[in-house]
Amino acid sequence: MIEASRVEAVAPAHADSPQTPAATRAAGLARLDAFAPRAGRIYAADRNTDYGPDADDSVSHLSPYLRHRLVLEPEAIAAALSRHSVNAAEKFVQEVVWRGYFKGWLEQRPSVWSDYRRRVRADLARLDADSALDARYRAAVEGRTGIACFDAWATELAATGYLHNHARMWTASIWLFTLGLPWSLGADWFYRHLLDGDPASNTLSWRWVAGLHTRGKTYLARADNIARFTNGRFQPTPDSLASDAPALDEPAPPPAAMPAAPAPLPSDGAPVGLLLTEEDGHAESLGLDGATVAGVATLSAAEHRSPLAVSAAVVGFTGDAVADAAARAAAHWNVTAETLPAGVQWGDALAAWAQRLGVTRIVTAELPQGPAREALDTAQPTLDTAGLALYRIRRPYDAAIWPHATAGFFKVKKRIPKLLSELSLA
Ligand SMILES: Cc1cc2nc3c(=O)[nH]c(=O)nc-3n(C[C@H](O)[C@H](O)[C@H](O)COP(=O)(O)OP(=O)(O)OC[C@H]3O[C@@H](n4cnc5c(N)ncnc54)[C@H](O)[C@@H]3O)c2cc1C
């Protein structure tokens, strides 16, 4: 049994903290608008420097919005390309596409996600059995390792729900190779705190640092690199950090297999219930304008990110994001929106809601691997018994990227010009 009280004793971010951004599409679009002028050469030149939580930097901070699809990847790419040439915006576009690449990679190998979920439980149980490992783990997540940069990033993560990409790479590397902690627990720690916490980007980035994604190739945090790219804020001594990063080893994941395209929603006009989750906050662009949407419901699985307690900021941000999505969808289709109770079986909640609405069809954006997908898969037998048909909509953006996410990012990167033209973005 996992100890529910294993929670970090560092300043937590609260959902209403002034540092927590508003979880609305309007706030995301405002952020995109403010960032777009810097999405070209400024971003490319300066994106690797982490100036600290209270300083301006050159990255977009769009990730919580993109992760919940309050802002869509094509919108972010289009905003960058409306201000900059394809060449100047190349780096930003590539970074946005990394997100879709990781999602597609995991969709094609769902067992990597289920193995991660099992591994987190097993490694948490190891902490109970190994007091030295437990002490190292607690010192790390509470920011008490004595490694100043690591401790500052641990505190920043808990206080803001965000870390700069380079800080994520250094933190993960120090966790693995200097502190000798299990990668799965590092991924779980990030996932419990990041407002942009994403099953694919987070799990696969940790695996990448550990040498499990690009097999055998690890990421080593070096003292001089940290000093340079924190603008001198941190100056670790070289001997305070591991000097090598031996790759972890694991059996290779099964071969990639692209999930079949979901069955289309029949166009016979029968009424549908529209289910919104934290995976997609912009139902208005799902292509449902020809459908008869009879009502909207929301469900969130944010609390199931981990066997441990998920930060209040994550639960708050996710709840606000689905509420914002529901309010917009309800206004768009002129129907009412219901927040279905958290903590119940999704199958029971959905069947009761569909009955209230008088529909036998539920439609939702396709849920990628993650806790919401697990909850919906578990609900499927109950939906079947209730005679409810579930339709999932795959966005053209995902359909364009996922099939190419079979190996490393390079294969997808090479296709970016084609992708931009297929999606009418350039
Ligand atoms: C160990 C580790 C864990 C991570 N966990 C997550 C996570 O849970 N969720 C998440 O969204 N990203 C994760 N990332 C990727 C990346 O760090 C963040 O997306 C990025 O820092 C978000 O800040 P930004 O929006 O200012 O990024 P920008 O630099 O402005 O990039 C624009 C957008 O591109 C995407 N992006 C940028 N870099 C990456 C990347 N390396 N991989 C995937 N997408 C990227 C994001 O959607 C981001 O919002 C992780 C990286 C590492 C090394």
The ligand as an SDF file (V2000), in Angstrom:
LIG
                    3D

 53 58  0  0  0  0  0  0  0  0999 V2000
   12.6510   15.7720  -17.9640 C   0  0  0  0  0  0  0  0  0  0  0  0
   11.6910   16.5840  -18.7960 C   0  0  0  0  0  0  0  0  0  0  0  0
   10.3290   16.5290  -18.5340 C   0  0  0  0  0  0  0  0  0  0  0  0
    9.4300   17.2500  -19.3400 C   0  0  0  0  0  0  0  0  0  0  0  0
    8.0780   17.1670  -19.0560 N   0  0  0  0  0  0  0  0  0  0  0  0
    7.1950   17.8320  -19.8500 C   0  0  0  0  0  0  0  0  0  0  0  0
    5.7970   17.7420  -19.5960 C   0  0  0  0  0  0  0  0  0  0  0  0
    5.3440   17.0420  -18.7000 O   0  0  0  0  0  0  0  0  0  0  0  0
    4.9630   18.4640  -20.4000 N   0  0  0  0  0  0  0  0  0  0  0  0
    5.4320   19.2470  -21.4280 C   0  0  0  0  0  0  0  0  0  0  0  0
    4.6190   19.8980  -22.1100 O   0  0  0  0  0  0  0  0  0  0  0  0
    6.7370   19.3080  -21.7040 N   0  0  0  0  0  0  0  0  0  0  0  0
    7.6390   18.6360  -20.9440 C   0  0  0  0  0  0  0  0  0  0  0  0
    8.9760   18.7310  -21.2090 N   0  0  0  0  0  0  0  0  0  0  0  0
    9.3980   19.4600  -22.4310 C   0  0  0  0  0  0  0  0  0  0  0  0
    9.7590   20.9420  -22.2370 C   0  0  0  0  0  0  0  0  0  0  0  0
   10.6440   21.0810  -21.1760 O   0  0  0  0  0  0  0  0  0  0  0  0
    8.5390   21.8340  -22.0000 C   0  0  0  0  0  0  0  0  0  0  0  0
    7.5530   21.5910  -22.9800 O   0  0  0  0  0  0  0  0  0  0  0  0
    8.9270   23.3120  -22.0960 C   0  0  0  0  0  0  0  0  0  0  0  0
    9.9660   23.6000  -21.2030 O   0  0  0  0  0  0  0  0  0  0  0  0
    7.7190   24.1670  -21.7960 C   0  0  0  0  0  0  0  0  0  0  0  0
    8.0780   25.5220  -21.6930 O   0  0  0  0  0  0  0  0  0  0  0  0
    7.6430   26.5790  -22.8050 P   0  0  0  0  0  0  0  0  0  0  0  0
    6.2070   26.4540  -23.0830 O   0  0  0  0  0  0  0  0  0  0  0  0
    8.1390   27.9130  -22.3440 O   0  0  0  0  0  0  0  0  0  0  0  0
    8.4950   26.0340  -24.0280 O   0  0  0  0  0  0  0  0  0  0  0  0
    8.9310   26.7090  -25.3980 P   0  0  0  0  0  0  0  0  0  0  0  0
   10.4120   26.5730  -25.4950 O   0  0  0  0  0  0  0  0  0  0  0  0
    8.3830   28.0640  -25.5570 O   0  0  0  0  0  0  0  0  0  0  0  0
    8.3480   25.7230  -26.4900 O   0  0  0  0  0  0  0  0  0  0  0  0
    7.0680   25.8950  -27.0940 C   0  0  0  0  0  0  0  0  0  0  0  0
    6.2620   24.6350  -26.9200 C   0  0  0  0  0  0  0  0  0  0  0  0
    6.8920   23.5480  -27.5870 O   0  0  0  0  0  0  0  0  0  0  0  0
    6.7150   22.3390  -26.8520 C   0  0  0  0  0  0  0  0  0  0  0  0
    8.0330   21.8640  -26.4250 N   0  0  0  0  0  0  0  0  0  0  0  0
    9.1550   22.6000  -26.2250 C   0  0  0  0  0  0  0  0  0  0  0  0
   10.1930   21.8020  -25.8960 N   0  0  0  0  0  0  0  0  0  0  0  0
    9.7100   20.5470  -25.8820 C   0  0  0  0  0  0  0  0  0  0  0  0
   10.2840   19.2790  -25.6180 C   0  0  0  0  0  0  0  0  0  0  0  0
   11.5810   19.1320  -25.3190 N   0  0  0  0  0  0  0  0  0  0  0  0
    9.4880   18.1900  -25.6660 N   0  0  0  0  0  0  0  0  0  0  0  0
    8.1790   18.2930  -25.9710 C   0  0  0  0  0  0  0  0  0  0  0  0
    7.5860   19.4660  -26.2460 N   0  0  0  0  0  0  0  0  0  0  0  0
    8.3330   20.5790  -26.2050 C   0  0  0  0  0  0  0  0  0  0  0  0
    5.8570   22.6840  -25.6380 C   0  0  0  0  0  0  0  0  0  0  0  0
    4.5050   22.4080  -25.9210 O   0  0  0  0  0  0  0  0  0  0  0  0
    6.1080   24.1770  -25.4650 C   0  0  0  0  0  0  0  0  0  0  0  0
    5.0680   24.8510  -24.8300 O   0  0  0  0  0  0  0  0  0  0  0  0
    9.9100   18.0240  -20.4210 C   0  0  0  0  0  0  0  0  0  0  0  0
   11.2830   18.0720  -20.6750 C   0  0  0  0  0  0  0  0  0  0  0  0
   12.1640   17.3700  -19.8740 C   0  0  0  0  0  0  0  0  0  0  0  0
   13.6470   17.4530  -20.1750 C   0  0  0  0  0  0  0  0  0  0  0  0
  1  2  1  0
  2  3  1  0
  2 52  2  0
  3  4  2  0
  4  5  1  0
  4 50  1  0
  5  6  2  0
  6  7  1  0
  6 13  1  0
  7  8  2  0
  7  9  1  0
  9 10  1  0
 10 11  2  0
 10 12  1  0
 12 13  2  0
 13 14  1  0
 14 15  1  0
 14 50  1  0
 15 16  1  0
 16 17  1  0
 16 18  1  0
 18 19  1  0
 18 20  1  0
 20 21  1  0
 20 22  1  0
 22 23  1  0
 23 24  1  0
 24 25  2  0
 24 26  1  0
 24 27  1  0
 27 28  1  0
 28 29  2  0
 28 30  1  0
 28 31  1  0
 31 32  1  0
 32 33  1  0
 33 34  1  0
 33 48  1  0
 34 35  1  0
 35 36  1  0
 35 46  1  0
 36 37  1  0
 36 45  1  0
 37 38  2  0
 38 39  1  0
 39 40  1  0
 39 45  2  0
 40 41  1  0
 40 42  2  0
 42 43  1  0
 43 44  2  0
 44 45  1  0
 46 47  1  0
 46 48  1  0
 48 49  1  0
 50 51  2  0
 51 52  1  0
 52 53  1  0
M  END
$$$$
